[in-house]
Each structure stands twice: as C-alpha cells, then as structure tokens.
Amino acid sequence: MATKLPDDLSLAPLDGEARGLSEWLTTFHLATVVLDPYTNESSWVLKSAVRILEEFRGSDARVNFIVTADADDARAFLGPLTERFLVFCDPDRAVVRAMGLDQLPAFVFTRVDREVVAAAGGWNAADWHAVAEAIAEVTRWNVPTIPAPGDPVAFAGTPATG
C-alpha cells in the first residue's frame, strides 16, 4: 500500500494545537485506528482496537486514534479512552484522504518517514493482523493475537470520506 503523506499535513490532538505530521513522527512511528463516531461499524470494533493498541504500547509506535469528528464528538464517542490514548480529530477527513483510506474503521501504520506502509479498512481479522505484523516487524515487537475471543465477525466499513 505504500503512500507517502504530504509534508504539510497536520494532526490536531484532542486537547491541543494542530502540528505538522513530521513533528508527531520525530521519534515514533504511528499505530493508528481511525474511527467514524457517527457509524455503528466504528463502535463494533472499538473494544478490539483498544486491545490491539494496548499491545503495542511500549513499542516504538505511538498508539493513537484518529476520530473523524470535532473534539466534543470525539470525547462523547471515546469517553474515558481519551485519557488513555492520544486522540487526533480529523473532522474534514483531510488525514483520512491523505492516507488513501476507503473504509472506516481502519488500522494504519505510518513510519517515521511519513510512509503509510500498511492499512486495513473495515474489520477483517486477517487484514488487521497484517498491519499488526508490519508494525511488529519495524518495531521489533510481538504481534498481538488477531482475531481474539470477543472480536467481531468480519464486516465492511463505511465510506472513509463521508
């Protein structure tokens, strides 16, 4: 999938000012789950996404959520998870488009060189596992078990660009 994200792309954290992508990638890669809080599909995968991201905590990947909403709706959707994870807001879906995503929810791995090297849209355990393998290979980390008990059955996502 290799997509190079543009230099001028910025990410806006839930409680802070937007900064250029290169500032977020100075030291760590990004292991991102992208969610659309206005769809059932993103809520179906939330528990699994948290489990997967938690397993990469401590690796050389900065685990995070990108929510296609403003800060208020992101907080309403994620609730207390906003205190456990770095959360970016992408209400105009500029980051989603730049990543070349077709479906949400999505699991995306971006290396420090701004290269999106693996992405999976919708929920398909094999596809999400492939993204996890790419993260584990680059960060020399363990691959989480995907699927795991309690994970949803495969489903197509919703259109990523709204």
C-alpha positions in Angstrom: 0.0 0.0 0.0 2.9 2.5 0.4 1.6 6.0 0.4 3.9 9.0 1.3 1.9 11.5 3.4 2.4 15.2 2.4 4.8 17.4 4.3 2.1 20.0 5.0 -0.3 17.5 6.6 -1.1 18.3 10.2 -2.7 16.4 13.1 -4.8 18.1 15.7 -4.7 16.4 19.1 -7.9 16.4 21.1 -6.6 18.9 23.7 -4.0 20.9 21.8 -2.9 22.8 18.7 -2.5 21.1 15.4 1.1 20.3 14.5 2.7 19.1 11.3 2.8 15.4 10.8 6.6 15.4 10.9 6.5 16.7 14.4 4.5 13.7 15.5 6.9 11.4 13.7 10.1 12.8 15.1 10.8 9.7 17.3 8.0 7.3 16.9 6.0 5.6 14.2 2.2 5.9 14.4 0.0 2.9 15.0 -3.4 4.4 14.3 -7.0 3.3 14.5 -9.2 5.6 12.5 -12.9 5.8 13.6 -16.0 7.5 12.4 -18.1 8.1 15.6 -21.3 8.5 13.6 -21.4 4.9 12.4 -22.2 1.6 14.1 -19.2 -0.1 12.4 -16.7 2.0 14.4 -18.3 1.2 17.7 -18.3 -2.5 16.8 -14.5 -2.6 16.6 -13.7 -0.3 19.5 -13.0 -2.9 22.1 -10.8 -4.9 19.7 -9.0 -1.7 18.7 -8.2 -0.8 22.3 -6.9 -4.3 22.9 -4.6 -4.2 19.8 -3.3 -0.7 20.5 -2.6 -1.6 24.2 -0.5 -4.5 23.0 1.7 -2.0 21.0 2.1 0.4 24.0 5.7 0.5 24.9 6.9 -0.3 21.3 8.5 2.3 19.0 5.0 3.1 17.7 2.9 5.9 19.2 -0.5 4.3 19.6 -3.4 6.6 18.8 -6.9 7.1 17.5 -7.9 9.5 14.7 -11.6 10.4 15.0 -13.4 11.9 12.1 -15.2 14.5 14.3 -14.6 17.6 16.3 -13.3 17.4 19.9 -16.7 17.3 21.5 -18.0 14.4 19.4 -14.6 12.6 19.8 -14.9 12.9 23.6 -18.5 11.7 23.5 -17.6 8.7 21.4 -14.4 7.6 23.2 -15.4 8.6 26.7 -12.6 7.7 29.2 -10.4 6.3 26.4 -9.4 9.9 25.7 -7.4 9.8 28.9 -5.6 6.6 28.0 -4.8 7.3 24.3 -3.5 10.1 22.2 -6.6 11.2 20.1 -6.5 13.3 17.0 -9.5 14.9 15.4 -10.0 15.0 11.7 -13.5 16.5 11.1 -12.8 17.4 7.5 -11.2 14.0 6.9 -8.1 15.5 5.3 -5.8 13.0 7.1 -8.2 10.1 6.0 -8.0 11.2 2.4 -4.2 11.7 2.5 -3.8 8.1 3.9 -5.8 6.8 0.9 -8.4 5.1 3.1 -11.6 3.7 1.5 -13.4 2.4 4.6 -13.7 3.1 8.3 -12.9 1.9 10.8 -9.3 1.4 9.7 -6.0 0.3 11.2 -3.0 2.2 9.8 0.8 2.0 10.3 2.8 5.1 9.4 6.6 5.0 9.6 8.7 8.0 10.8 9.4 8.8 7.1 5.7 9.6 6.6 5.2 6.4 4.6 1.9 4.6 5.2 3.2 1.1 4.8 0.2 -0.9 5.9 -3.6 -0.2 6.2 -6.8 -2.2 6.6 -10.3 -0.8 6.3 -13.4 -2.2 7.7 -12.9 -5.2 10.0 -11.2 -8.2 8.6 -9.0 -10.0 11.2 -6.5 -11.2 8.6 -6.1 -7.6 7.2 -5.7 -6.1 10.7 -3.3 -8.9 11.6 -1.2 -7.9 8.5 -1.0 -4.3 9.7 0.0 -5.6 13.2 2.7 -7.7 11.6 4.1 -4.7 9.7 4.2 -2.7 13.0 5.8 -5.6 14.9 8.4 -6.1 12.2 9.6 -2.5 12.1 9.4 -2.0 15.9 10.7 -5.5 16.8 7.6 -6.1 18.9 5.3 -9.0 19.4 2.3 -9.4 17.1 -1.0 -9.3 19.0 -3.4 -12.2 18.6 -5.9 -11.2 15.9 -8.6 -12.4 15.9 -9.1 -12.9 19.6 -12.1 -14.1 21.6 -14.7 -11.4 21.6 -13.6 -9.8 18.3 -16.4 -9.1 15.9 -17.0 -11.2 12.7 -15.7 -9.6 9.5 -17.7 -6.7 8.2 -17.2 -4.0 5.6 -16.7 -0.5 6.8 -18.4 2.7 5.8 -17.1 5.1 3.2 -14.0 6.8 4.6 -14.5 10.2 3.0 -18.1 10.5 4.4 
